[in-house]
Amino acid sequence: MSDGRWPDDRRPDGLPGPQWRPALLGEPAEIEPSGSGSGESDAGAGRIRCLLCPHGCELGVGETGVCAVRRNHAGVLETATYAVAVAHLDAIERKPLYHFRPGSRVLTIAGPGCSFRCNYCVNHRLSQYGQVADVAWTARPAQPAELVAQAAADGASLGMSYSEPSLAPELTLDLAALAAPAGVPLVWKTNGFLTAPAIDLVAGVLDAVNIDVKAARESAHQRLTGAPLRPVLDAVERFRAAGVWVEVSTPLIPGVSAEPDALRAIARHLAGIDPDIPWHLLRFTPDFRMRRPPPTSPQALAAARAAGWDAGLRFVYVERALGAAGRETRCPVCEMSLVQRGIWETLESVVTHGTCPHCGQPIPGRWGDDR
């Protein structure tokens, strides 16, 4: 926790800073009786516990949470995440989501902030706001009606990605209230680091999520992200149980998740939940504070894909390094090629009403028009 960075909502250079508003998922923090004079108990007055993520920050008045975008202002929990720094119209395959409305587009938005501290983060100029001195506030207040209207006009989903969407449940719910009547699906690309009440709050309005599982061991995950792994694994199961379509991504990070034992452990865990969970293996790219390790080799990605299959996962993907075969969906029974993809697009899908047209095997996913 820290003091609010710009209490007057202005950056030191005079440009607008965050615009704070009341946040969900907070409660008064219990104050331990001290048995001493009233001065000590007064010091604890107005403390708030944030219930959004498992960090569980207890904030005194004027303090900001680990994420740097939730704060205690005069005894009220506030958020700065009702904001948009970027808005891009992308292919849904870029999230990556391969079994959700293939060939469709998604209007992806993001505001600053993250609950993790990943040293390799390619989006650190956005996600690490409040954690890195030279990361400035670049967002503007979100306009949900305009965003939903734009997505609807483009026949697109609305996605929240690049930084950490789970820090913005307030914006998520307001977008969903407008998106659902307009027929606009809502998706997240998330680190999955949420409390059970937070998942329950948003799961009913999300159509799909891609969750990052970055490590197989608690110690490695803690070292990379500054947070425990268990809540992320629990989130995979809880979102699925709530009926949200779930895919999982694992970046092959040197010293964290790139080793064969780690990949096998992650694959076994996912297969134990459901062998039909699509697993995306992401190439490590040197960036931010991890510029010395080389990019993941195609050979390592091929071995990781084989580990996924050996663990029982039926749909294991590599976006680029293995060519078109790494992106292809095949029927797990008859091995017919069902979906052919370019790097960031679906070229052809023959999935018919959610099944293989050759053998009739159900193919898990949300296939949109159920061709």
N, C-alpha and C positions, 0 to 999 in steps of 0.2 A: 504493500500500500504506500501511497505517497500523497502529499498535498496536491490539491487541484492545480493543474499546470498553468492554466490561464483563468483565474477566478472571474475576471471581468468578461470572459468569452471573446477576448481579443488577443491575437498573436502579438509578440513583442514588436513585429514590424508594422503593426497597426491594421493588418488585414483581418477579416473575420475569422474567428476560431470556432470551436464546437458550439453548437446550439443545444443546450441541455433541456431535457424534458422528463417528466416523471416516468419511472421504470417499473416494470412488473417484477415479481419474484424477489421481494425483500421482506424482512421482518425485523422488529426490534430485537437487538442483541441483549441477552440476559446479562445483568450486572451482578458480579459476585459481591456479596456483602463483605465489607472490609472491616467492620467493627470500629473504624476510626471516625474522625470528624466528617461533616457533610461535604467538605471540600473535595475529598477523593471520590465520593459518589457522584458529585456534580460533574466531575471530569468524565464520567461514563455516560452522562445523560445524552440522549440523542443518537447513541450508537445503533448501527444497522448491520444486519447480516444479509449478505447477498446470497440468494438461493439458486442462481442461474447455473453456475458451473461448480464442479467439485472443489475448486479452490476455497469456496465458502468464506470469502473475505468478510471480516468484521471491520466496519469502517466507522471511525469517529467523524464528527462534523468536520468537513473540509478535506477529508481523505478520499483518495481515488483507489479503485481496486487494481489487482494485478493486471487486468486487461487494459487499464488506462482510459476506458471509455464508459465506466460506471462509477458514480461518486455519491458521497453523502453530502448533500447541500442543505444546511439548516435542518437536519434530521429527516430529510426526504431523499430516498434513493432515486437517482437520476441517471439517464443514459444519453450518450452523445451519438448513438448509432442510428438514429432516425435521419440518415444522411446517405448521400450517394456521391462517390468520388469518381467512379467510372461506370459507363453503360455501353456494352458492346452487344451487337447482334451476331451470334455464333451458331455453328452447328451443334446440336445436342450431343453429338459424339465427342465434343471437346471437354465435356465436364470431368471425366468421361462417363457417359451413360450409353451403353450399347443395346440394352434390352428395353429401352423406354422411348417410344415414338421415334423409331429410326428414320432418318432422313428429314426430320423436322428441325426447326430453329429455336433458339432460346435467347431472349433478351437478358443478358447477364449484368447484374449490378453489384456494386460493392461499396462499403464504407470503410473507413480506417478501423484498425484494431484487431487483436487476436489474443486468445487465452494461452497460446503456446509461444515458445521462444526458439523456434527451429533455426539452427545456424546455417542451413542450406537454403532457406526460403527464397524462391525466385521473385516473390511478391513483397519482399521486406520493406520496400519504400511505401507500401500501403499498410501491410499487416502490423508492422512494428512501430506504428505511431505510439508515442509516449514511452517507448522503450529505447529507442535510438535517437540520439540528439538531433541528427540532421533530417529526420523524417517529419515533414511539416504537415499540418492539417490542410487538406486539399478538397474536402467535401463540401457539398451544398445541401441544404435541407431537402429531404425526399418529398416528392409529390406523387403519392400513390395513384391517384386517378390518371395522371399523365402517363405514368409507367405502364399501367394496365392497358390504357387505350393504345399505347404504342405497340405493346406486345400483341394485342388483339388484331390490330391493323396489319401486322406482319405474319399473322397466323402462328405466333411463336408462344412457347412457354415463357414464364418469368423465372429466372435463376438468380441465386445469390451465391457468390463464389469469390475467389481471389484472396479475400481476407477471411474472416470467420463469421458466417451468417448466424451462428447460434448466439452471438452477442446482440442480435437484433430481433428478439421475439416480438417486440412491440410493432416494428415495421412489418415483420412477416405476417402478423395477424391482420393488420390493416390492409396490406396488399391482398391477402386471401379473401377478405370480405368483399372486395371488388372483383377479384380475378375469377372466383368460382361462378358468379352469375354470368360473366362474360365468356366462360368456357376456356379460360387461360390456366393451364396447369402451373403449379408452383414447385420448384425443385431447389435443393441445396447441394453444394459441395462443401463438406464440413469435416472438422477434426473429430466430431462426435463426443466432445468433452462437455457433457451436460449432466445435470442431475436428473433423476427420474421425474420429478415434477415438471421440469423444464421440457423434457421430451413429451410428456403427456399434454402439455399446454399447446405444443405446435404440431404434433404428429397428425392430428385430425385435419389439418389444412395443407399438409405437404403431400404431393403426389409421388415424389421420388427423392432419394438422397444418395449421394456417393460419399462414403465415409472412409477417411484415411486411417489405416492401421499401419503404423510406422515402425513397429518393433514387436518382438516376440517376448521380451523380458522386461520386467518392471524397471530394472536398473538402467537398461539401455534407453528406454522410453523417457525416464526421468531425466537422464543426462541430455538427451536431445531436446526435449520439449519443456522441461521444468514442471512436468505434471505426471501423475500416475497413469498407467495403461489400462487398468481394470475398468474404469468408467467407459472408455472407448469401446471395449469389447462388449460390455453390457449394452451400450447404445445400439450396436448392430442388432442384437436380439430384440431390444425393446421397440425399435422402429419397425422391425419386421412383424412383431406381434401386433402392432397397431395397424397393420395393413399398408404401410408405406413400402413402395418398391425400393429395395436396397441393393446397391452395388458397392464393392469395396476396392480401394486402391492401396497399393503398397509401393512406395518409392524404395529403390534398392540403395540405401544410404550406407556408405562405407563405415564399418565399425558398429552399425546399429541393426540393419536389416538385410544387408547384402550377403551375409554368410549363409551357406547352404542350410545349416542347422536352424537358423532363425527363420528362413523362408519355409522350410518344412514344417516348423512349429506353427507358423501363421496359417499355412494351408490346411493343416490338420484341424486347427481350431475352427476355421471357417467351414470346412466340410462337415465337422461335427454339428454345426448349427444347421446347415442346409447345403448339400453338394451342388445345388442349383444357383447359389450366389455367384454372380459374375465377379471374377477377380482380375483387376487391372494391375499389371506390373509396369512400373514407371521407371524410366531411365534416370539415374542421378545425373544432374548437370551442375558443375561447379559454380557456386554463386555465394553472395553475402559473405559469411565468415568461413565458408568451406570451399576455398578456391584451389587448394592444392590437389585433392584427390581427383583422379581422372574420371571422365564419364563412364557409366556402366557399359561394358562390352556386350555386343550381340550374343557372344557365347554364354555370358553369365545370365542374360535374359532368357535365352533358350533353356538353360538348365533350370532356371526358376519356374518357367512354364511347365517343364517336365515334372518338377516337384509338386506343382499344383495338381496336375493330372494324377500323379502317383498317390496323392492324398485323397483322391476321389472327387475333386472338383471337376465339373463337366464343362465349365466355360471359363477359360483362362486366356487373357488377352495381353498383347504387347503392341503398343500404338504404332511405332515406326520402325524400330531397329530390326525386326524380323520380316519386314515387307508385308504384302497383302495377306499372307498366310497367318501372320500374328494377329490380324484384326478380324479374321473370318469366323463366323458362327456356323458350326456344323451340328447336325442332328446327333445327339449322343447315342442313338440306337442304330440308325442305318448309315450314318456319316455323310448324308447328303449335304452339300453346301447350301446353306439357307440364307445367309446374309453376307454380301461382299461389300467391303468398305474401303474407301480411300483413306488418306491420313486423317482427315477431319470431316468425313461425310460418308453416308451410305450410298453405295452405287446401285445395289440391287438387293431386294428382300423378297423371298418367295414364301415367307411364313404366312400361313393361311388360317385365319381365325385362331391364331395362337398355336397352330400345330404344324408339324412337318407334312408337306403335301405328298410325300412319297410313302411314309409309313404310318402317319397319323399320330406320331408321338407328340404330346403336349410340350411346347417350348416355353419355359417360364419367361414372363416379361409383361410389359404393358405396350402392346404393339400398335397402339393408336387406332388406325382404321381397321385393324384385324384383317388385313388383306389375306 
